[in-house]
Amino acid sequence: MKNLKLTLALSLVTFGIAANAQDTNTDNHTIGITIPEVALVDIEPAASKNITLGFTAPTEAGLPITPTGTNNTLWLNYSSIKSVTDATRNVSVRLNALIPGIDIRVTAATATGAGGGTLGTPSAQLTLSAADQTIISGIGSAYTGDGANNGHNLTYALAPGSGAGTIAAYADLQATTAAVATVTYTISDN
């Protein structure tokens, strides 16, 4: 009987040790992942993002002033990681102050460069006003790439009022060498 008790005791100890060491040929663990919500926008190149546009005086009586040209040196860059509840994002644009008699127009080109994800779609040419207007729509989780030649190329143009498609009135024009307006771009959820 003593032998049986000893055998039974050794069997229980062996079973207990084996029960604690039940390794298999596979194992697993979890990885916690955090993805931040991102909504960033900027104008590049940052060092030269302030531009100057103007008009040329007519050389013949009876003719209007004419714009000196357009500017397409600026690029709209953005980074976006949207939340589950937001389908897409937009970039809006507005002007802080209207310059009497002048329409300031901006056109955003289709995104180019080193970006990826669901990049937004540019609108048609906009005449800037104090109200927010959508210039890029349908942005998902995306990035345009950073700096010039990445993102949406912006083309600015001036138009004196009272012309075809203008909002401003030519009669409101006033001679100045120092008129300044600030253009603001904002990325936001739809």
CORPEMO-V447345 format. One record per pair of residues at least 12 apart in sequence whose C-alpha atoms are under 10 Angstrom apart, sorted by the first residue. I is the first residue (numbers start at 1). GAP is how many residues later the second one is. Records with the same first field share a line. If there is no record, write none. Layout:
I = GAP / GAP
This chain:
35 = 46 / 47 / 48
36 = 44 / 45 / 46 / 47
37 = 42 / 43 / 44 / 45 / 46 / 47 / 104
38 = 40 / 41 / 42 / 43 / 44 / 45 / 103 / 104
39 = 39 / 40 / 41 / 42 / 43 / 50 / 102 / 103 / 104 / 147 / 148 / 149 / 150
40 = 37 / 38 / 39 / 40 / 41 / 103 / 146 / 147 / 148
41 = 35 / 36 / 37 / 38 / 39 / 50 / 102 / 103 / 144 / 145 / 146 / 147
42 = 33 / 34 / 35 / 36 / 37 / 104 / 105 / 142 / 143 / 144 / 145
43 = 31 / 32 / 33 / 34 / 35 / 103 / 104 / 105 / 108 / 109 / 110 / 111 / 141 / 142
44 = 29 / 30 / 31 / 32 / 33 / 102 / 103 / 104 / 105 / 106 / 107 / 109
45 = 28 / 29 / 30 / 31 / 32 / 101 / 102 / 103 / 104
46 = 28 / 29 / 101 / 102
48 = 25 / 26
49 = 24 / 25 / 26
50 = 24 / 132 / 133
51 = 20 / 21 / 22 / 23 / 105
52 = 18 / 19 / 104 / 128
53 = 14 / 15 / 16 / 17 / 18 / 51 / 103 / 104 / 105
54 = 12 / 13 / 14 / 15 / 16 / 103 / 104 / 105 / 123 / 125
55 = 12 / 13 / 14 / 103 / 104 / 105
56 = 12 / 13
64 = 96 / 99 / 106
65 = 94 / 95 / 105
66 = 92 / 93 / 94
67 = 90 / 91 / 92 / 93
68 = 89 / 90
69 = 87 / 88 / 89 / 90
70 = 35 / 36 / 85 / 86 / 87 / 88
71 = 35 / 83 / 84 / 85 / 86 / 87
72 = 34 / 35 / 36 / 81 / 82 / 83 / 84 / 85
73 = 75 / 76 / 80 / 81 / 82 / 83
74 = 34 / 73 / 74 / 75 / 77 / 78 / 79 / 80 / 81 / 82
75 = 33 / 34 / 36 / 69 / 71 / 72 / 73 / 74 / 75 / 76 / 77 / 78 / 79 / 80
76 = 15 / 32 / 33 / 35 / 60 / 68 / 69 / 70 / 71 / 72 / 73 / 74 / 75 / 76 / 77 / 78 / 109
77 = 34 / 38 / 66 / 67 / 68 / 69 / 70 / 71 / 72 / 73 / 74 / 75 / 76
78 = 13 / 37 / 41 / 42 / 61 / 64 / 65 / 66 / 67 / 68 / 72 / 73 / 74 / 108 / 109
79 = 36 / 37 / 38 / 40 / 60 / 61 / 62 / 63 / 64 / 65 / 66 / 67 / 108
80 = 37 / 38 / 39 / 59 / 60 / 61 / 62 / 63 / 64 / 107 / 108
81 = 36 / 58 / 59 / 60 / 61 / 62
82 = 57 / 58 / 59 / 60 / 106 / 107
83 = 57 / 58 / 106
85 = 104
86 = 54 / 102 / 103 / 104
87 = 51 / 52 / 53 / 54 / 102 / 103
88 = 30 / 32 / 49 / 50 / 51 / 52 / 53 / 100 / 101 / 102
89 = 30 / 31 / 47 / 48 / 49 / 50 / 51 / 52 / 98 / 99 / 100 / 101
90 = 30 / 31 / 32 / 43 / 44 / 45 / 46 / 47 / 48 / 49 / 50 / 96 / 97 / 98 / 99 / 100
91 = 29 / 30 / 31 / 41 / 42 / 43 / 44 / 45 / 46 / 47 / 48 / 94 / 95 / 96 / 97 / 98 / 99
92 = 39 / 40 / 41 / 42 / 43 / 44 / 45 / 92 / 93 / 94 / 95 / 96
93 = 13 / 33 / 35 / 36 / 37 / 38 / 39 / 40 / 41 / 42 / 43 / 90 / 91 / 92 / 93 / 94
94 = 32 / 33 / 34 / 35 / 36 / 37 / 38 / 39 / 40 / 41 / 88 / 89 / 90 / 91 / 92
95 = 32 / 33 / 34 / 35 / 36 / 37 / 38 / 86 / 87 / 88 / 89 / 90
96 = 32 / 33 / 34 / 35 / 84 / 85 / 86 / 87 / 88
97 = 31 / 32 / 33 / 82 / 83 / 84 / 85 / 86
98 = 30 / 31 / 32 / 70 / 81 / 82 / 83 / 84
99 = 30 / 69 / 73 / 74 / 75 / 80 / 81 / 82
100 = 60 / 61 / 68 / 69 / 70 / 71 / 72 / 73 / 74 / 79
101 = 58 / 59 / 60 / 61 / 65 / 66 / 67 / 68 / 69 / 70 / 71 / 72 / 73
102 = 25 / 56 / 57 / 58 / 59 / 60 / 64 / 65 / 66 / 67 / 68 / 70 / 71 / 72
103 = 23 / 24 / 25 / 26 / 54 / 55 / 56 / 57 / 58 / 59 / 60 / 62 / 63 / 64 / 65 / 66 / 67
104 = 22 / 23 / 24 / 25 / 52 / 53 / 54 / 55 / 56 / 62 / 63 / 64 / 77 / 79
105 = 20 / 21 / 22 / 23 / 24 / 50 / 51 / 52 / 53 / 54 / 61
106 = 18 / 19 / 20 / 21 / 22 / 29 / 48 / 49 / 50 / 51 / 52
107 = 15 / 16 / 17 / 18 / 19 / 20 / 28 / 45 / 46 / 47 / 48 / 49 / 50
108 = 13 / 14 / 15 / 16 / 17 / 18 / 27 / 28 / 43 / 44 / 45 / 46 / 47 / 48
109 = 12 / 13 / 14 / 15 / 16 / 26 / 27 / 42 / 43 / 44 / 45 / 46
110 = 12 / 13 / 26 / 41 / 42 / 43 / 44
111 = 25 / 33 / 34 / 38 / 39 / 40 / 41 / 42
112 = 32 / 33 / 37 / 38 / 39 / 40 / 41
113 = 31 / 32 / 33 / 34 / 35 / 36 / 37 / 38 / 39
114 = 29 / 30 / 31 / 32 / 33 / 35 / 36 / 37
115 = 27 / 28 / 29 / 30 / 31 / 35 / 36
116 = 25 / 26 / 27 / 28 / 29
117 = 22 / 23 / 24 / 25 / 26 / 27
118 = 20 / 21 / 22 / 23 / 24 / 25 / 26
119 = 17 / 18 / 19 / 20 / 21 / 22 / 23 / 24 / 25 / 32 / 33
120 = 15 / 16 / 17 / 18 / 19 / 20 / 21 / 22 / 23 / 24 / 31 / 32
121 = 14 / 15 / 16 / 17 / 18 / 31
122 = 12 / 13 / 14 / 15 / 16 / 30
123 = 12 / 13 / 14
124 = 12
125 = 30 / 31 / 32
126 = 30
127 = 29 / 30 / 31 / 32 / 38 / 39 / 40 / 41
128 = 39 / 55
129 = 38 / 54
130 = 53 / 54
132 = 52 / 53 / 54
133 = 52 / 53
134 = 51 / 52 / 53
135 = 50 / 51
136 = 16 / 51
137 = 50 / 53
138 = 51 / 52
139 = 48 / 49 / 50 / 51
140 = 49
160 = 12 / 13
161 = 12
